[in-house]
Amino acid sequence: MEVVMLGTGSPMPSTNRCGAGQLIICDDARVLVDCGWGVARRLFAAGVLPASIDTLCFTHMHSDHITDTADFMIMRWTGGARAPLTVYGPEGTRETMEGFAAALRRDIGYRLAHHGEKLTPAGIEVAVHEVPARADPVTVATVGGLLIEAFEVDHYPVVPALGFRLRAGEASVVISGDTKRCDALTNAARAADVLICEAMNMEMMRANIERVRPINPNTAALLEDAMDYHSGTTDVAAMARDAGVKKLVLSHLIPGVPDEGPLMDQFIAGMSDIFRGELVVGRDLMRFAV
């Protein structure tokens, strides 16, 4: 099993991090988890053709996790996809995908009129499966050698919001989605080889808020709200420790930081005192084997 980090950013603007997205590869199976802004473009940079991906999973319906879906659908179709895209996600996924399809309807008609039988109509179709949100992992699907399981996380008032566990043989990867510290994530990640977890450095976030406040008080207030439904870096380290994961990969970094340097060191300060396993700060296009 291989993981490709396609987007490690958040809704906050970043020059080096796209919106949320990761690709899990196992033999011929390719599962895309989230498709935030820039993720479709990152697939090409990673050497992965969109048409090779038939399965997309959404953790929740926040914009930074979904907004590149329309580009992905068109790139996949015009790249030669002949089968519908199968989409798994929480309640609201069907409505969201119907919205993307409606927005693309004229584009699809133009392309069919222009290219005719060179495009397969089924390749732009979507089969949606809304997944129940439960504290314990629920089997969603088996794609090739990959077993996909979903569980509910705490991103209130975003309800429901999911995390995913993907397993192939003895190997396992858990993806947190967006969540504050919660038992469901810790339990789902027990003994996982890799936990890919969102992370917010609360101290750096507070400093950013105070810098913004004199310039734009309303933006500062919105940023304050964001702090109550994300996981602080020390909480992430504690969940990884309690779950006994082997490797912790940080993603959805808030605030965004460069790929290296003193700000990166500041972002992860204190985490290694709590979590003794391998700690990696994710960056776009990073890939690793599990």
Secondary structure, 3 states (H helix, E strand, C coil): CEEEEEECCCCCCCCCCCCCEEEEEECCEEEEECCCCCHHHHHHHCCCCHHHCCEEECCCCCHHHCCCHHHHHHHHHHCCCCCCEEEEECCCHHHHHHHHHHHHHHHHHHHHHHHHHHCCHHHHCEEEEECCCCCCCEEEEEECCEEEEEEECCECCECCCEEEEEEECCEEEEECCCCCCCHHHHHHCCCCCEEEEEEECHHHHHHHHHHHCCCCHHHHHHHHHHCCCCCEHHHHHHHHHHHCCCEEEEEEEECCCCCCCHHHHHHCCCHHHHCCCEEEECCCCCEEEC
